[in-house]
Amino acid sequence: MFSPFRSEQGAPKTIAEVEYPDLEQLRDLEEGFALELKQTFSPSVRRKIPKIVASFANSRGGWLVIGISDAEKDVCPVPRPGADVSQVVGELCRRHVSPAPRFSARFLPDPASPEQGVILVQVLEGDFPPYVADGIVEIREGSTSGPAAGTALVDLYDKATRRRLEVRAFCKRTVYYPMPDARRRELPLFNLYLFRMGRDSEEAFSRDRSNETAAAMRVAFGQQGLDCRIQHAHDSLVFRIPARDETVVPHSAIELFPDESMKLSVPAVLLEGRERDRALATMTRRALFPPAEGARLIDAAATLSRVKRMATLLDRYVRVRDIPWQEYAVAYELENMAGVTLWSDDETYLRYAEKHGVLYCATTDCLSRVRYLSDGAHDTFRARQFAGSHFFEACGLPLGSPDPEDNELVDALLRS
């Protein structure tokens, strides 16, 4: 993606890498298709921000720099906003732009006077246009923004349709598990898909890029205190925890693609032997609905622990790679989970089950609707809680329910 700022080696800088002296590079540039400059952060400029952001999102993305004069390109520091600049710009967009565009914003302080500086806003090319600002579809026209014509609107809708089809196709990926045939067909999996938007889905791994992403994933595993084994597929890398008994006990897998989309597959932990017998005895003693003969019971605590541990690895990876979470579209899937009972010996769960019944996957395998993450800050988006809570949602427990019993149960299961 275009960046008006370059390193000494000529590589484009990300918004996080820009330093105050880099602003001098703007003197050699003109406002245009992907760059707009504003001298002040006045009320009139604030009113224009939603229009500018939407036009960049509907085009190829771009940068808005506030605190630079249009003509001379002189730095004219503006006062530091009272709130975080991302929140300020985000609130303006939430009020006036639909759907929410993806952007990053940063206040770059003047080293000589930290309470003054320049505001940088980098808008990413939108994956699901058109982005509408106050009822108007804005696109870039040279160095300005203007309403989209009929053919441009058709192109925007076509782009959104193609991207949705790409996401759906990605969510049909299947990771191979070296289990005996009978068990492999029935292995219950919780799959989490993270489709990275705004990238070329046809991009192929180069040797350098493959080594770079593999090294970053190894770092993520190492931060978790885990070793990893890498398997090369024709268009991806698959990471697993080394284990001699993999054909007996299935282990989670992370599949990593050239554009850094990812798929996490977590095998459910099934109750077997004495543990299963104890669970069945508890169900009988407390008069819970008994599962059919031969039915499978999932250990809720152990499976959730797996899901959260592996989701933490994904979170560590995006931190290492400095990828904002807002670049990902997320969906989850139940695979081979039909007819499985979710089991926990937590007293809250048992009381809930006595009144409402145990959580039971009575439907066929399912794929959730795709969610688009709007929170790009690592410290406020927690992959563990996201994956953990949606694992239970996938198993039949409604999240965000107004029923206090549902909320109590969610809290108890997430603590387990």
NORLINMO-V291581 format. One record per run of one state. SS is the DSSP state (H for helix, E for strand, - for the rest). FROM is the first residue (numbers start at 1). LEN is the number of residues. If there is no record, write none. Layout:
BEGIN
ss=SS from=FROM len=LEN
ss=SS from=FROM len=LEN
END
This chain:
BEGIN
ss=- from=1 len=5
ss=E from=6 len=1
ss=- from=7 len=5
ss=E from=12 len=1
ss=- from=13 len=7
ss=H from=20 len=9
ss=- from=29 len=3
ss=E from=32 len=1
ss=- from=33 len=2
ss=E from=35 len=4
ss=- from=39 len=4
ss=H from=43 len=16
ss=- from=59 len=3
ss=E from=62 len=5
ss=- from=67 len=1
ss=E from=68 len=1
ss=- from=69 len=6
ss=E from=75 len=1
ss=- from=76 len=2
ss=E from=78 len=2
ss=- from=80 len=5
ss=H from=85 len=12
ss=E from=97 len=2
ss=- from=99 len=4
ss=E from=103 len=8
ss=- from=111 len=2
ss=E from=113 len=11
ss=- from=124 len=8
ss=E from=132 len=2
ss=- from=134 len=2
ss=E from=136 len=6
ss=- from=142 len=2
ss=E from=144 len=4
ss=- from=148 len=2
ss=H from=150 len=21
ss=- from=171 len=10
ss=H from=181 len=6
ss=- from=187 len=2
ss=E from=189 len=8
ss=- from=197 len=10
ss=H from=207 len=17
ss=- from=224 len=5
ss=E from=229 len=4
ss=- from=233 len=3
ss=E from=236 len=5
ss=- from=241 len=12
ss=E from=253 len=5
ss=- from=258 len=4
ss=E from=262 len=6
ss=- from=268 len=2
ss=E from=270 len=1
ss=- from=271 len=2
ss=H from=273 len=13
ss=- from=286 len=11
ss=E from=297 len=3
ss=H from=300 len=22
ss=- from=322 len=3
ss=H from=325 len=3
ss=E from=328 len=8
ss=- from=336 len=5
ss=E from=341 len=3
ss=- from=344 len=3
ss=H from=347 len=10
ss=- from=357 len=3
ss=E from=360 len=1
ss=- from=361 len=5
ss=E from=366 len=2
ss=- from=368 len=3
ss=E from=371 len=2
ss=- from=373 len=10
ss=H from=383 len=12
ss=- from=395 len=9
ss=H from=404 len=12
ss=- from=416 len=1
END
